[in-house]
Amino acid sequence: MSYNAAAIDALVAIVDHGTFDAAARALHVTPSAVSQRIRALEREVGQVVVRRTTPCEPTEAGTALVRLGRQVRLLDDEARASIGEQHGPVQVTVAVNADSLATWFRDVLAEVGATAGLALRLVVEDQAYSAQLLRGGDALAAVTSDPVPVQGCRSERLGFLRYRPAAAPQLAERWRKGNRQDWQRMPVVVFNAKDDLQHEFLATRGVTEPDTAHLVPTSADFHEAVRLGLGWGMLPEPQLLPDVASGLVLTLGGRAHRDVHLYWQRWRIDSAALARLSDAVRRAAGAALRS
């Protein structure tokens, strides 16, 4: 079954902009026209496709149609570009975790930036949650820790980031207890509420909740906070190893580490833009990640 393109566009606009009125402004039509298109689509599908909440949210059926709409838009943009009708670059939305973006994924940005025709829209999301953006159609591809492909996607292993507990030398010395650290009292830095790396490590040291936990929600600032002695934290090796070599930080906990395996998931559609981007991701991961 093929669905009315204008109705699908209206649904995507509602999800993107949050309300029927905002979608109407984006589409340069009246709110009544948007409502008519959605009602016609719901009659065609036989069920509700969008919840009239604030902001509006797609139903399960609506989510599938939003995903379809974004796929069609990507392929349409590529077709227009190939025949000279598309004057701007093809846009590709990608979900990537903050630590990857701050380290190995920068080589992807450099490669994309060296050529024309592709505009990246990056969404920063924890690797354990980025697959949700694929399911909802909010991303065309994602760096994720989930090896199981989302329905309609393909998945390939990239390698893994190794994290090790580290701290500035002065902090480590201050909270030394004999020949080990006072993990209960030593301040820790946490990235956000989804970041469980530090707490998982603490659990192996018998600590449920440390006395002091600092929240620093960007990768670069998290790294800097550890270097400055705000607290200890789990650092990925691309950030950690140069600092250890220069004496800015030292590793803690012996050989303790946590490996986060990463996968590249992308929609299973014949898209030249996605194929080109996937090649860049493979090269960057192959050069930087442990295999």
BATOR-225357 format. One record per residue (C-alpha): residue in one letter; x, y, z. Coordinates in Angstrom, 2 decimals, decimal comma. Each point is the difference from the previous one (the first is absolute). Layout:
# residues N
<node code="A" px="X" py="Y" pz="Z"/>
...
This chain:
# residues 291
<node code="M" px="0,00" py="0,00" pz="0,00"/>
<node code="S" px="1,25" py="3,49" pz="-0,86"/>
<node code="Y" px="-0,98" py="2,89" pz="2,23"/>
<node code="N" px="-0,77" py="3,58" pz="-0,95"/>
<node code="A" px="3,33" py="1,85" pz="-0,06"/>
<node code="A" px="-1,48" py="3,28" pz="1,23"/>
<node code="A" px="-1,58" py="-1,76" pz="2,99"/>
<node code="I" px="3,29" py="-1,70" pz="0,90"/>
<node code="D" px="1,80" py="3,35" pz="-0,29"/>
<node code="A" px="-2,59" py="1,53" pz="2,34"/>
<node code="L" px="0,54" py="-2,76" pz="2,56"/>
<node code="V" px="3,79" py="0,41" pz="-0,09"/>
<node code="A" px="-0,39" py="3,78" pz="0,36"/>
<node code="I" px="-2,25" py="-0,43" pz="3,04"/>
<node code="V" px="2,51" py="-2,31" pz="1,67"/>
<node code="D" px="2,89" py="2,32" pz="-0,87"/>
<node code="H" px="-1,68" py="3,20" pz="1,16"/>
<node code="G" px="-2,26" py="-1,26" pz="2,78"/>
<node code="T" px="-3,37" py="1,48" pz="-0,97"/>
<node code="F" px="-2,41" py="0,13" pz="-2,93"/>
<node code="D" px="0,38" py="3,79" pz="-0,19"/>
<node code="A" px="3,79" py="-0,15" pz="-0,10"/>
<node code="A" px="-0,14" py="-2,74" pz="-2,64"/>
<node code="A" px="-2,33" py="2,17" pz="-2,09"/>
<node code="R" px="2,46" py="2,90" pz="0,14"/>
<node code="A" px="2,87" py="-2,28" pz="-1,04"/>
<node code="L" px="-2,02" py="-1,38" pz="-2,92"/>
<node code="H" px="-1,42" py="3,42" pz="-0,96"/>
<node code="V" px="-3,59" py="-1,22" pz="0,23"/>
<node code="T" px="-2,85" py="0,63" pz="2,42"/>
<node code="P" px="-0,44" py="-1,98" pz="3,24"/>
<node code="S" px="-3,31" py="-1,19" pz="-1,42"/>
<node code="A" px="1,81" py="-1,51" pz="-2,99"/>
<node code="V" px="2,39" py="-1,83" pz="2,31"/>
<node code="S" px="-2,93" py="-1,36" pz="2,05"/>
<node code="Q" px="-1,77" py="-1,17" pz="-3,15"/>
<node code="R" px="3,09" py="-1,82" pz="-1,22"/>
<node code="I" px="0,48" py="-1,77" pz="3,33"/>
<node code="R" px="-3,68" py="-1,02" pz="0,20"/>
<node code="A" px="0,20" py="-1,37" pz="-3,55"/>
<node code="L" px="3,15" py="-1,93" pz="0,90"/>
<node code="E" px="-1,63" py="-1,44" pz="3,12"/>
<node code="R" px="-3,00" py="-1,11" pz="-2,03"/>
<node code="E" px="2,33" py="-1,65" pz="-2,49"/>
<node code="V" px="2,07" py="-1,73" pz="2,69"/>
<node code="G" px="-3,03" py="-0,84" pz="2,13"/>
<node code="Q" px="1,49" py="1,28" pz="3,25"/>
<node code="V" px="1,27" py="3,11" pz="1,72"/>
<node code="V" px="3,49" py="1,06" pz="-1,13"/>
<node code="V" px="0,68" py="2,96" pz="2,31"/>
<node code="R" px="-0,94" py="0,78" pz="3,59"/>
<node code="R" px="-1,38" py="3,52" pz="0,38"/>
<node code="T" px="2,17" py="0,75" pz="3,02"/>
<node code="T" px="2,40" py="2,88" pz="0,63"/>
<node code="P" px="2,25" py="-0,61" pz="-1,76"/>
<node code="C" px="-1,70" py="-2,39" pz="-2,40"/>
<node code="E" px="1,40" py="-3,53" pz="-0,03"/>
<node code="P" px="-0,34" py="-2,75" pz="-2,60"/>
<node code="T" px="-1,76" py="-3,23" pz="0,89"/>
<node code="E" px="1,65" py="-3,32" pz="-0,80"/>
<node code="A" px="-1,57" py="0,09" pz="-3,46"/>
<node code="G" px="0,96" py="3,65" pz="-0,36"/>
<node code="T" px="3,61" py="-0,74" pz="0,90"/>
<node code="A" px="0,23" py="-2,48" pz="-2,87"/>
<node code="L" px="-1,45" py="2,60" pz="-2,38"/>
<node code="V" px="2,38" py="2,70" pz="1,24"/>
<node code="R" px="2,89" py="-2,37" pz="-0,67"/>
<node code="L" px="-1,38" py="-0,62" pz="-3,50"/>
<node code="G" px="-0,36" py="3,73" pz="-0,58"/>
<node code="R" px="3,61" py="0,69" pz="0,95"/>
<node code="Q" px="1,26" py="-2,82" pz="-2,21"/>
<node code="V" px="-1,99" py="1,28" pz="-2,96"/>
<node code="R" px="1,28" py="3,53" pz="0,62"/>
<node code="L" px="3,62" py="-1,19" pz="-0,01"/>
<node code="L" px="-0,43" py="-1,95" pz="-3,24"/>
<node code="D" px="-1,92" py="2,88" pz="-1,58"/>
<node code="D" px="2,78" py="2,45" pz="0,91"/>
<node code="E" px="2,62" py="-2,32" pz="-1,48"/>
<node code="A" px="-2,00" py="-0,44" pz="-3,21"/>
<node code="R" px="-0,43" py="3,76" pz="-0,34"/>
<node code="A" px="3,70" py="0,55" pz="0,60"/>
<node code="S" px="0,92" py="-2,54" pz="-2,68"/>
<node code="I" px="-2,05" py="1,83" pz="-2,65"/>
<node code="G" px="0,99" py="3,47" pz="1,11"/>
<node code="E" px="-3,25" py="1,06" pz="1,67"/>
<node code="Q" px="1,35" py="-0,13" pz="3,56"/>
<node code="H" px="2,12" py="3,08" pz="0,60"/>
<node code="G" px="0,88" py="-0,71" pz="3,63"/>
<node code="P" px="1,77" py="-3,01" pz="1,53"/>
<node code="V" px="-1,76" py="-3,23" pz="0,95"/>
<node code="Q" px="-0,69" py="0,03" pz="3,75"/>
<node code="V" px="0,74" py="-3,05" pz="2,13"/>
<node code="T" px="-0,86" py="-0,15" pz="3,71"/>
<node code="V" px="2,37" py="-2,16" pz="2,06"/>
<node code="A" px="-0,12" py="-0,91" pz="3,70"/>
<node code="V" px="3,41" py="-0,30" pz="1,63"/>
<node code="N" px="1,14" py="-0,25" pz="3,61"/>
<node code="A" px="1,94" py="2,92" pz="1,46"/>
<node code="D" px="3,26" py="-1,89" pz="0,59"/>
<node code="S" px="0,11" py="-1,24" pz="-3,59"/>
<node code="L" px="-0,72" py="3,50" pz="-1,28"/>
<node code="A" px="2,82" py="1,38" pz="2,14"/>
<node code="T" px="2,50" py="-2,61" pz="-1,22"/>
<node code="W" px="-0,03" py="-2,35" pz="-2,99"/>
<node code="F" px="-3,16" py="1,33" pz="-1,70"/>
<node code="R" px="1,81" py="3,27" pz="-0,69"/>
<node code="D" px="1,75" py="-1,75" pz="-2,90"/>
<node code="V" px="-3,44" py="-0,60" pz="-1,48"/>
<node code="L" px="-0,74" py="3,72" pz="0,25"/>
<node code="A" px="3,29" py="0,81" pz="-1,71"/>
<node code="E" px="-0,73" py="-2,39" pz="-2,88"/>
<node code="V" px="-3,54" py="1,29" pz="-0,49"/>
<node code="G" px="1,25" py="3,58" pz="0,18"/>
<node code="A" px="2,55" py="-0,64" pz="-2,75"/>
<node code="T" px="-2,73" py="-0,71" pz="-2,55"/>
<node code="A" px="-3,20" py="1,74" pz="-1,01"/>
<node code="G" px="-3,58" py="-1,20" pz="-0,22"/>
<node code="L" px="-0,62" py="-1,33" pz="3,48"/>
<node code="A" px="-1,26" py="1,88" pz="3,07"/>
<node code="L" px="0,24" py="-1,81" pz="3,35"/>
<node code="R" px="-2,58" py="0,54" pz="2,72"/>
<node code="L" px="1,53" py="-1,48" pz="3,14"/>
<node code="V" px="-2,07" py="-1,03" pz="3,00"/>
<node code="V" px="2,08" py="-0,71" pz="3,11"/>
<node code="E" px="-1,41" py="-2,97" pz="1,88"/>
<node code="D" px="1,40" py="-2,70" pz="2,25"/>
<node code="Q" px="1,01" py="-3,09" pz="-1,98"/>
<node code="A" px="-2,44" py="-2,14" pz="2,01"/>
<node code="Y" px="-2,96" py="2,18" pz="-1,01"/>
<node code="S" px="0,79" py="1,16" pz="-3,55"/>
<node code="A" px="-1,78" py="-2,98" pz="-1,60"/>
<node code="Q" px="-3,26" py="1,53" pz="1,20"/>
<node code="L" px="0,57" py="2,90" pz="-2,37"/>
<node code="L" px="0,20" py="-2,48" pz="-2,89"/>
<node code="R" px="-3,25" py="-1,63" pz="1,05"/>
<node code="G" px="-1,78" py="3,32" pz="0,07"/>
<node code="G" px="1,40" py="1,15" pz="-3,31"/>
<node code="D" px="1,86" py="2,87" pz="1,66"/>
<node code="A" px="3,36" py="-1,21" pz="-1,29"/>
<node code="L" px="1,06" py="-1,68" pz="-3,23"/>
<node code="A" px="3,01" py="-1,62" pz="1,64"/>
<node code="A" px="1,48" py="-0,35" pz="3,47"/>
<node code="V" px="3,07" py="-1,01" pz="1,95"/>
<node code="T" px="-1,49" py="-2,36" pz="2,56"/>
<node code="S" px="0,99" py="-2,66" pz="2,51"/>
<node code="D" px="-2,92" py="-2,20" pz="-1,09"/>
<node code="P" px="1,13" py="-2,70" pz="-2,47"/>
<node code="V" px="-3,58" py="-1,06" pz="-0,84"/>
<node code="P" px="-1,13" py="1,98" pz="-3,05"/>
<node code="V" px="-3,09" py="2,13" pz="0,35"/>
<node code="Q" px="-2,77" py="-1,18" pz="-2,31"/>
<node code="G" px="0,76" py="1,33" pz="-3,46"/>
<node code="C" px="3,68" py="0,63" pz="0,82"/>
<node code="R" px="3,28" py="-1,80" pz="-0,47"/>
<node code="S" px="2,65" py="-0,22" pz="2,71"/>
<node code="E" px="3,76" py="-0,45" pz="-0,16"/>
<node code="R" px="2,61" py="-0,17" pz="2,74"/>
<node code="L" px="2,46" py="2,90" pz="0,15"/>
<node code="G" px="2,23" py="-1,00" pz="2,92"/>
<node code="F" px="0,09" py="1,17" pz="3,59"/>
<node code="L" px="1,03" py="2,95" pz="2,15"/>
<node code="R" px="1,93" py="-0,99" pz="3,12"/>
<node code="Y" px="-0,67" py="2,11" pz="3,09"/>
<node code="R" px="2,23" py="0,08" pz="3,07"/>
<node code="P" px="-0,42" py="1,79" pz="3,34"/>
<node code="A" px="2,28" py="3,00" pz="0,20"/>
<node code="A" px="0,66" py="3,07" pz="2,14"/>
<node code="A" px="2,33" py="2,95" pz="0,30"/>
<node code="P" px="3,07" py="-0,99" pz="2,09"/>
<node code="Q" px="-0,82" py="2,47" pz="2,78"/>
<node code="L" px="-3,54" py="-1,33" pz="0,36"/>
<node code="A" px="1,15" py="-3,61" pz="0,05"/>
<node code="E" px="2,59" py="0,79" pz="2,68"/>
<node code="R" px="-2,48" py="1,96" pz="2,12"/>
<node code="W" px="-2,42" py="-2,91" pz="0,15"/>
<node code="R" px="2,53" py="-2,79" pz="0,36"/>
<node code="K" px="-0,72" py="-2,45" pz="2,82"/>
<node code="G" px="3,05" py="-2,13" pz="0,55"/>
<node code="N" px="0,84" py="-1,62" pz="-3,32"/>
<node code="R" px="-3,44" py="0,58" pz="-1,54"/>
<node code="Q" px="-2,52" py="2,79" pz="-0,61"/>
<node code="D" px="-2,81" py="0,99" pz="2,35"/>
<node code="W" px="-2,67" py="-0,60" pz="-2,63"/>
<node code="Q" px="-2,83" py="0,90" pz="2,35"/>
<node code="R" px="1,29" py="3,47" pz="0,81"/>
<node code="M" px="1,94" py="0,89" pz="-3,14"/>
<node code="P" px="-2,13" py="2,30" pz="-2,24"/>
<node code="V" px="-1,11" py="-1,44" pz="-3,32"/>
<node code="V" px="-1,02" py="1,71" pz="-3,26"/>
<node code="V" px="-3,09" py="-1,31" pz="-1,82"/>
<node code="F" px="-1,01" py="0,95" pz="-3,55"/>
<node code="N" px="-3,78" py="-0,17" pz="0,42"/>
<node code="A" px="-2,78" py="-2,14" pz="1,49"/>
<node code="K" px="0,52" py="-2,64" pz="-2,73"/>
<node code="D" px="3,72" py="-0,34" pz="0,74"/>
<node code="D" px="0,50" py="-3,14" pz="2,10"/>
<node code="L" px="3,72" py="-0,57" pz="-0,68"/>
<node code="Q" px="1,20" py="1,48" pz="3,28"/>
<node code="H" px="-2,69" py="-1,62" pz="2,13"/>
<node code="E" px="0,61" py="-3,41" pz="-1,55"/>
<node code="F" px="3,68" py="0,32" pz="0,89"/>
<node code="L" px="-0,82" py="1,16" pz="3,54"/>
<node code="A" px="-2,25" py="-3,02" pz="0,47"/>
<node code="T" px="3,05" py="-2,23" pz="-0,51"/>
<node code="R" px="1,60" py="1,89" pz="2,89"/>
<node code="G" px="-3,02" py="-0,48" pz="2,25"/>
<node code="V" px="-1,25" py="3,60" pz="-0,34"/>
<node code="T" px="-3,68" py="0,55" pz="-0,77"/>
<node code="E" px="-0,05" py="3,80" pz="0,03"/>
<node code="P" px="3,10" py="2,20" pz="0,41"/>
<node code="D" px="-0,07" py="2,92" pz="2,42"/>
<node code="T" px="0,54" py="2,59" pz="-2,75"/>
<node code="A" px="-1,01" py="-0,26" pz="-3,67"/>
<node code="H" px="0,49" py="2,91" pz="-2,43"/>
<node code="L" px="-2,13" py="0,20" pz="-3,17"/>
<node code="V" px="1,87" py="1,27" pz="-3,08"/>
<node code="P" px="-2,15" py="-0,64" pz="-3,10"/>
<node code="T" px="2,40" py="0,52" pz="-2,94"/>
<node code="S" px="2,81" py="-2,33" pz="-0,99"/>
<node code="A" px="2,68" py="2,68" pz="-0,35"/>
<node code="D" px="-0,91" py="1,61" pz="3,32"/>
<node code="F" px="-0,26" py="-3,39" pz="1,74"/>
<node code="H" px="3,52" py="-0,74" pz="-1,19"/>
<node code="E" px="1,22" py="3,40" pz="1,16"/>
<node code="A" px="-1,72" py="-0,37" pz="3,39"/>
<node code="V" px="1,92" py="-3,24" pz="0,64"/>
<node code="R" px="3,26" py="1,64" pz="-1,09"/>
<node code="L" px="-0,61" py="2,96" pz="2,32"/>
<node code="G" px="-0,64" py="-2,22" pz="3,00"/>
<node code="L" px="-3,73" py="0,55" pz="0,46"/>
<node code="G" px="-0,43" py="-3,75" pz="0,37"/>
<node code="W" px="1,02" py="-3,31" pz="-1,51"/>
<node code="G" px="-1,75" py="-1,42" pz="-3,05"/>
<node code="M" px="0,02" py="-2,72" pz="-2,64"/>
<node code="L" px="1,87" py="1,40" pz="-3,00"/>
<node code="P" px="0,13" py="-1,54" pz="-3,48"/>
<node code="E" px="3,51" py="-0,91" pz="-1,09"/>
<node code="P" px="0,24" py="2,57" pz="-2,83"/>
<node code="Q" px="-0,36" py="2,70" pz="2,67"/>
<node code="L" px="1,75" py="-1,88" pz="2,79"/>
<node code="L" px="3,27" py="-1,26" pz="-1,48"/>
<node code="P" px="1,49" py="3,38" pz="-1,05"/>
<node code="D" px="-0,79" py="1,39" pz="3,46"/>
<node code="V" px="1,63" py="-2,95" pz="1,75"/>
<node code="A" px="3,10" py="0,44" pz="-2,16"/>
<node code="S" px="0,20" py="3,70" pz="0,88"/>
<node code="G" px="-0,68" py="-0,57" pz="3,71"/>
<node code="L" px="-3,29" py="1,93" pz="0,08"/>
<node code="V" px="-1,90" py="-3,02" pz="1,32"/>
<node code="L" px="0,76" py="-3,46" pz="1,25"/>
<node code="T" px="-2,02" py="-3,17" pz="-0,23"/>
<node code="L" px="-1,61" py="-1,51" pz="3,08"/>
<node code="G" px="-1,16" py="-3,45" pz="1,02"/>
<node code="G" px="2,88" py="-2,00" pz="-1,45"/>
<node code="R" px="-0,98" py="-1,39" pz="-3,39"/>
<node code="A" px="-3,71" py="0,63" pz="0,49"/>
<node code="H" px="-1,80" py="1,03" pz="-3,18"/>
<node code="R" px="-3,34" py="-0,10" pz="-1,74"/>
<node code="D" px="-0,35" py="-0,70" pz="-3,73"/>
<node code="V" px="-2,94" py="1,58" pz="-1,83"/>
<node code="H" px="-0,63" py="-1,77" pz="-3,30"/>
<node code="L" px="-1,34" py="2,21" pz="-2,74"/>
<node code="Y" px="-2,08" py="-0,78" pz="-3,07"/>
<node code="W" px="-1,06" py="1,99" pz="-3,03"/>
<node code="Q" px="-3,68" py="-0,33" pz="-0,77"/>
<node code="R" px="-1,54" py="1,60" pz="-3,08"/>
<node code="W" px="-3,25" py="-0,24" pz="-1,88"/>
<node code="R" px="-0,08" py="-2,79" pz="-2,56"/>
<node code="I" px="-0,69" py="2,19" pz="-3,02"/>
<node code="D" px="1,96" py="0,52" pz="-3,20"/>
<node code="S" px="1,39" py="3,43" pz="0,87"/>
<node code="A" px="3,25" py="1,31" pz="-1,45"/>
<node code="A" px="0,31" py="2,51" pz="2,86"/>
<node code="L" px="-0,35" py="-2,70" pz="2,67"/>
<node code="A" px="2,44" py="-2,27" pz="-1,82"/>
<node code="R" px="2,55" py="2,79" pz="-0,25"/>
<node code="L" px="-0,39" py="0,89" pz="3,65"/>
<node code="S" px="0,24" py="-3,66" pz="1,05"/>
<node code="D" px="3,31" py="-0,35" pz="-1,87"/>
<node code="A" px="1,37" py="3,00" pz="1,90"/>
<node code="V" px="-1,16" py="-1,47" pz="3,33"/>
<node code="R" px="1,67" py="-3,35" pz="-0,74"/>
<node code="R" px="3,30" py="1,66" pz="-0,83"/>
<node code="A" px="-0,02" py="2,19" pz="3,10"/>
<node code="A" px="-1,00" py="-2,86" pz="2,31"/>
<node code="G" px="2,56" py="-2,33" pz="-1,53"/>
<node code="A" px="2,77" py="2,51" pz="0,68"/>
<node code="A" px="-0,97" py="0,91" pz="3,56"/>
<node code="L" px="-2,03" py="-2,70" pz="1,75"/>
<node code="R" px="1,25" py="-3,23" pz="1,50"/>
<node code="S" px="-1,13" py="-3,02" pz="-1,97"/>
